[in-house]
Amino acid sequence: MSEDLLTIREMCDAYDVTPRTLRFYESKELLFPIREGQKRLFTKRDRARLKLILRGKRFGFSLEEIRQLLDLYDMGDQQATQLRRTFNVAQQRLKDMEEQRDELNEAIDDLREQLKWGEKIVADFENEQKAAQ
């Protein structure tokens, strides 16, 4: 077997994914392993695509966004279109993530205030019960 090809098990070990994940990405036309009977052999291109898929998922891109970006690779313009589009999508994703973080920080602050209030109410209630005994 060529050093450039990896089996599904080798891909799973190398990228910490399951065979099911690889088959799913193949079904979504994100990966295109060579098929030899039941055997799947992954090329360097598949490995590069999987790295980008996993990174995109980590950043919260949808699989459809990732597929569209990966499909731009073969435009024939030395990946200029792919790079520009990826940059624009990433900028928007960062903006969305920062907004989500800000909303989450606000909710955390509100919850902390409510817990302080609740802690005081519980302490007052317990003090009243002790005094009544």
C-alpha positions, 0 to 999 in steps of 0.5 A, spaced: 500 500 500 502 506 498 504 511 503 500 516 501 494 512 502 491 511 509 485 506 511 479 508 515 482 505 521 489 509 520 485 515 519 481 514 525 487 514 529 490 520 526 485 524 527 481 522 533 474 521 529 470 514 528 469 510 522 462 513 522 464 520 522 468 518 516 463 515 512 458 521 514 463 526 511 463 521 505 456 521 504 456 528 504 461 529 499 466 532 503 471 526 503 472 522 497 476 516 499 478 511 493 474 504 494 477 498 493 471 493 494 469 494 502 475 498 503 476 505 503 483 508 502 484 516 504 489 520 500 493 526 502 487 530 499 482 527 503 487 528 509 487 535 508 480 536 507 478 532 513 483 537 517 479 543 514 472 540 516 474 539 523 477 546 524 471 548 521 466 544 525 470 547 531 469 554 529 462 552 528 461 552 521 455 548 518 457 542 514 454 545 508 458 552 509 464 547 509 463 543 503 462 550 499 468 552 501 472 546 500 468 546 493 472 553 491 479 549 491 478 547 484 476 554 481 483 554 477 485 561 480 490 558 485 485 558 491 484 566 491 476 565 491 476 560 496 481 564 500 477 570 500 470 567 501 473 563 507 476 569 510 469 573 509 465 567 512 470 566 518 470 574 519 462 573 520 463 567 524 467 571 529 462 576 530 457 571 531 461 568 536 463 574 540 456 576 540 454 569 543 460 570 548 457 577 550 450 575 551 453 569 555 457 573 559 451 578 561 446 572 562 452 569 567 452 576 571 445 576 571 445 569 574 450 571 579 446 577 582 440 572 582 444 567 586 447 573 591 439 575 592 437 567 593 443 566 598 441 572 602 433 570 602 435 563 604 440 565 610 434 570 612 429 564 612 434 560 616 436 565 621 428 566 622 427 559 623 433 559 628 430 565 632 423 561 632 426 555 636 
